Each structure stands twice: as structure tokens, then as C-alpha cells.
Amino acid sequence: MLQNRLLAMPLRELSERLADGMLTGRALVEASIAAYEAYGQYDNSYVHWNPEKALSLAIASDRVRAAGGNTGALMGIPISVKDLYGVPGLPIHAGCARPLPEQWQAAGPLIDALQSQLAPVVGKTHCVEFAFGGLGTNAHWGTPKNPWDTSSHRVPGGSSSGAGVSLINGTASLALGTDTAGSVRVPAAMTGVAGLKTTEGRWPKAQIVPLSRTLDSPGMLAHRVEDLAYAFNALDPKVHRRGSRVPDTPDLADLTFGVPEAFFWENCSPGIAEAIERSLRQLELAGARLVSFELSGLDEIYSVFLKGGVAAPELAAFMKTELPDFIESLDPDVAARLHTAEQLPAWEYIHRRQLINKFSEKAASELARIDALLTPTVTLTPPTVASLSKPEAYVKANMQTLRNTAMGNYLGLCGLSMPAGKDEAGMPVGLQILAGPWQDQRLLAIGQAIEKCLGCWPDILGTPPVR
């Protein structure tokens, strides 16, 4: 896997090489196409592969650059996009068996930003139907293959299921995803890359098919936190309006991290807790201060999540009003939760929203006492697809997978996942870093400080075996 690591180079270095004439956008897209032919067409990472248009845009970016133009930091860099985003000229399925109405293809602000910078979209990656699942399975299109196990078909994490795979297989340098209960951080953890969940409301959600208008937040996956910071500066609307970029990387000796003692560590698969504990010891030896820290209301919020939270009723409302003719063909795993949500009384939905608001305010206040909270991203080794065939097995694995990440969404936080080693099955383990709302830039700076200490993909994990 990744015999040619060209697209895995740091985004900043790729951009500098493009600017210096050492690389061309055409060469990057051609490398993406070669990687797709070698790996991507076999791992089911893309629902729509877009080589001709991507190559045409890359050539156009080279011409603009040759004429002295510069359209932005992502100019000429190949990017994959989760199939919840509208991309002009490409069908949008949102994980469904058939395409959504054509109006959903229109670009929203984030895709507009990519297009204005002449960043080639090499394809649209697979996702769980309407993003409603954390494992990455899809009854209509099949499940992308986690590249770290060549003997068994393991899930890649979801709902942005093809996003992490598109990075590891060498077809993209950056992947756009969304995160409602962990849908960026889970696949980042399970495929061994870095993932950013922005604060809800930080980035615009127009022309992104919704799961939960309360909890959805756009996000990104990349090979390293450094790349996420680079792309954040390129895409964040507030950066461009106010000039407030990701700050300089702090010294670990100046940082205090909270480490919970109970909730986030329950039922860890063999090797996961151990990998995170080794990472924590490394950070402490490098000068970071680690303190015991607990957030209020986790049990209550988790109870709400187990009952379907607000995502299920909000998806039901969207489906009933916007896409009623899609309900009959839903993936059974999605349809079962949608049916349950339809029975929810209005008072219960309002009560859940009130609990979310209450404990989000508390979490913001409590997290102000530390720089960030450190936890395992996911406590479950990526299961095999075959092990999820029974509905009860799927539900159990899905809830455990999303347990830690969902707390970040339900408490209104921003969050990162980054590689922290491997578990006993040889699968990647993710370290989750949570910070208070609207601390996205500070979080990325802290993540880079941690990355400098722990390392990043592929140094910390090696490379996946050749399939």
C-alpha cells in the first residue's frame, strides 16, 4: 500500500513544491489516478471517481500558476469529498441506493472555497446512508475495506467511511467529511490518520445533506494534524474575515491536559487502553502536566444518546418533509432507528435538547480550567463486516464505537483524533483531544504539539500491508 507516497507528503510541502515549480497539479492528480488503479478501485472507497474533471482542473491550475497567479493554499492539491456534499456535475447519493434530487448537487460554501482555489476533487467517497452510523457499513454500496487488515474485511469507521481509506490508498491528500457523533474522528482513528471535528456552527452546512441540524459539523481528515491546521487556515471563513489563523505550536511544558478516570475507558478492546496510556506517559515525560478530570453529566448525556438522541428525530423530520419517497428503500439498520424516532413525543425531544444545552454550558465552563481533555477516540477494535450480520451485533458495536466521540458533539465541543499506536489486533488506535467550543484554532495548535511528541502517520504506525 502506498508504494508512491507523493500525496502523503505534508500539504505545506506540496504547496511549496507546486509554487517552486518542482511539482505540478497534473503530476499530483496523475499520481492519484495511478493509486486508484492500483488500490482504490479494489477497496470501495469511492462512490463516484472523477479523474477526468480532476485532471482538467489540475492542468488549469498549472496554467494559472505559470502565468503568475495564485488562487489559494490548496491550489492543485487532490481532495476527496464525502458524498453528503453537493459537488456540481457529480451525482449525490448520501449513501442511498439512488441519487438525490439534482438541487443537492449545487455547491455550498466549503465546496465553493475548494473550487475557487482550483483544488481538484478526485471523487466522492462512500458514507453510511444519511451518515447514520459509526461503523461505515452500507447495505446498498458495500463497506469500504479497512486497509490495515488484508486477511479480513474490517470496517473503516463511519459515517465518513471512504474518507480515511482515500488517504491511506494514496488517492487524496485531504478528505472532507462530516461529524455528528464521531463521523470524522471514528474513521480517522480506525484508519490511522488525523481527523478534525469543528465546533457546530463554526463552518457553514449549506448544501451538505443533514443528519442532525443540532449536531452536524463539517470536518476534515488528513495524514497529520499539521495538514489539518494548514487546510483549516485555507478554508475557515472566520480566518479570511478576521485574519485569525491557527496560532504557533505551544510548548508541551506549558500545557495542562485533563485525563478522565472512568467513562471514556470502559470496555476497551485489548491493546487500546495500553496504547493511549503509553502516549500519555510520553506527553508527561515531554513536560506536559496531566491531571485527573471529569466532565459533568456524561451519564445523562449518554443515556440520551442511547435512546436515539436528537439525530434520529431530526433525520426523521428531514426525510418526511424533504425526501419522503426515499424512506421505503432505506438500509435496514437506518430504517429501524428512523421508525423508533417517529414514535418520539414532542416533549421528550424538547427535553433532550434542554439537557444538551444545559450540559454543553457546563462543559464549556469546566474545560476552561485545562487546555484539552485526552481520551481514547474509539474503544473497539474495528470489527469484521461478517461479525455485524445480526442486527443486535451491529447495534452493540455501533454504540460502543460512537460512545466516546458522541460526547464531543452532545456537549458542543471541538475535537481531534490522531494516531497513538496499534492494538493487539494490529489495528490503529486513536487519541481523542477535546476542547471547549470555538477553540478550533487553539485545538489544532495543541494537536500539533502532541504530534511533535508522539509522531504521526506513517511514522507511528508504519504502512499498511500491500493488498
Secondary structure, DSSP 8 states (H G I E B T S, - for coil): --SS-GGGS-HHHHHHHHHHTSS-HHHHHHHHHHHIIIIIHHHT-EEEE-HHHHHHHHHHHHHHHHTT----TTTT--EEEETTB--TTS---TT-SS---GGGGS--HHHHHHHHTT--EEEEE---GGG--SS---TTT-----TT-SSS-B---SSSTTHHHHHHTTS-SEEEEEESSSTTHHHHHHHT-EEEE--TTTS--TTB--S-TTT-EEEEEESSHHHHHHHHHHH-HHHHHH---------GGG-EEEE-SSGGGTT--TTHHHHHHHHHHHHHHTT-EEEE---TTHHHHHHHHHTTTTHHHHHHHHHHHH-GGGGGG--HHHHHHHHHHHT--HHHHHHHHHHHHHHHHHHHHHHTTSSEEEEES-SS---BSGGG-SHHHHHHHHHHHHHHHHHHHHTT-EEEEEEEEE-TTS-EEEEEEEE-TT-HHHHHHHHHHHHHHH--TTTTT------
